[in-house]
């Protein structure tokens, strides 16, 4: 009788410990990955073509996009998940990392691009055309320059979008808005970047 009672206590204790452990694991589990980071393209082992950005859930319609808008986060670090903390999720179509919060040159593709939805205006209150493809670079370019890898990947992404969507260089928008996340910042190399665009 005593032996079977001991087995019952050990078995019950084991079930109790497993139940408590499972509950703790569920309670402390990280939140599911935000849908705002639908896909990432890494600078390491970068494909020679970025045509993969057009493999979207909703098809890319010819003539839908007329502008490309580029801005900075005005923060030293970030990624699609941290930028998508509002109730509306990430407002930009693409985020390009600087090595702080995501890999330097990593292109994170947001759900707005995947669904072919218009971008949201930055929190600074500036407006954005509904036909703009919005690209956000992580960094504060009022204090520092973008990384060389960021600039390379930005040029590659913008030229890919220009080529497929027939967007002229004068429709690539770099706004000079001091101390605003709606602009590119005073240290963004506007002239050098402009020279790399398709006509």
N, C-alpha and C positions, 0 to 999 in steps of 0.2 A: 504494500500500500504506500509506504513511504517513497519507494523507488519510482513508482508511477506518478506520485504527486510531484516529485522533483522534476521529472521529465516534462510534466504539464507546466510547471513554473518556468523552466528553461525555455520551452517552446513559446509560451505566452510572452516572456520577456523579449525573445528574439523577434517575434512579430511586432511587438511594441516599438522596439528600437528601429526596425526597418520602416515602420510607418512614420515615426518621428523624423528619421533621416530623409525619407522621401518628401515629407512636408517641408522640411528645411531647404532641401535642394530646389523645390518648386518656388519657395518664397524668395530665395536669393538668386534665382536664375535671372540672367540679363534679359531685358526686354527683347522681343523679336526684332530682327533687323528691320529698320524702317524701309518702307517701299520707296522712299525718296532716293535711295541708292540702288537703282534697278540693275546697274551693271557698272563695272569699272574697267578701264583700259589703262594698263600700267606702262610707265615709261621704260621699265626694264622689259626686254623682249618685245618692244613696241612693234606693231605690225607696220609694214611699209605703207599701207593704205588704211585710212580710218573709215572705209565704207561700211564697216560693221555698225556705225552709229545710225545707219538707216534701217537696221533690222529692228524695227519698233513694233509694238503690239498693234497700234493703229497705223495704217499705211501713211506714208508721207505723200501728200497731195501736191501735184505740180502747181506752182503759183501761190501756195499757202503762205510761205515765209518770204518776206521782202527785205528784212533788215537783220543784221547781227549786232547785238548790243553787248559791250564788254564793260565789266565793272570789277572792283575789288571789294573784299569783305570789310576792310579797315580793321581787321583783327590779326594778331600775329599767328593764329592757328585756326583750324577748322576743317570740316568735311561736310558731305551731304547730310549726314545724320545730325550734326550740331546746327547746321544752317536750316534744317527742316523741323525745328522744334515748335514752330507756331502751329496753330490749329489748321492752317492751310497747307502745311508741309513746306518743302523747299520751293521757293518761288522761281528759281532759275532752271534752265534746261540742263546745263552742264556746270560742273565745278572742277577746277584744276588745282590740285594740291601743291603745297610748297615744302612738304616734308615735315610739317608740324600738324599732326592730326590725320594726315594721310600721306602717302608716298609722294615725293617730289615729282611733279609731272603727271601724276595719276589723274586721269579724266574720269570723273564720276558722272554717270548719266542719270538724270532724275526722271521721276515718273511723269512729269509734265511733258518731257520730250517723248518718252515711251508712249504716252497717250495722245501725243500731238496736240496738247493744250497750250493756250497762251501762258506766257510767264506772268508772274506777279511783280508789281513794282517793288523796288527795295524799300526797306522800312523808313528811309529818309524822307519819304513823301513825294519823290519824283514820280512822274508818270512814265509809262512804257507802252509803246505801240503794241497792239494785240498781234501784229504780224512780225514781231521781233523774236529772233532766237537769242536767248539770254545766256551769256557765259560769265561765270563768276570765278575770279582768281582769288585764292586764299592769300591774304597778306594785307599789310597796310602800306600802300605805296605813296603815302604822304610822308613816310618815315624811312622806307627802304625800297630798293628796286626788286622787281620779280626775279626769281631764280632763272638762270639760263635755261634749265630744263622746262620750267613753266612756259617761258616765252617760246621755246621750240615747239612744245606741244600745242600751245595756243595757235601759233602760225599754222601748224599742220591741221588742226581742227577747223580753223576758220577757212583755210583754202579748200578743204574737203567740202565744207558746207557751201562755200561760194560756187564751187564747181558743179555740185549736184543741184543746188537750188537756184542757180543763175542769179546770184546776188553780187552786184557791182561793188567795187572798192569804196565808192562814195556812200554806200549804204551800210558800211561797217562803222558803227557808232562808238566813238571814244569821247566821252563827255568830260570837259574840264570843269569839274565841280569841286573846289577846294574843301577839304575836310568833310567829304560826303561819301558814303558807300555807294552812291549812285554814279560816281565818276570813276576814273582810273587812277587818280592820285598823281601828285606832281612829279614823282620819280618814274612813272611809267614811260618807257622809251617810244613815244608816239610816232616820231618820224621814222625810226628804224623799223618799227613794226609795220607801219604803213607801206614801206618799200617792199615788204614781203608778200603783200596781198595780190591776188589776181586782179587784173584791171576791171 
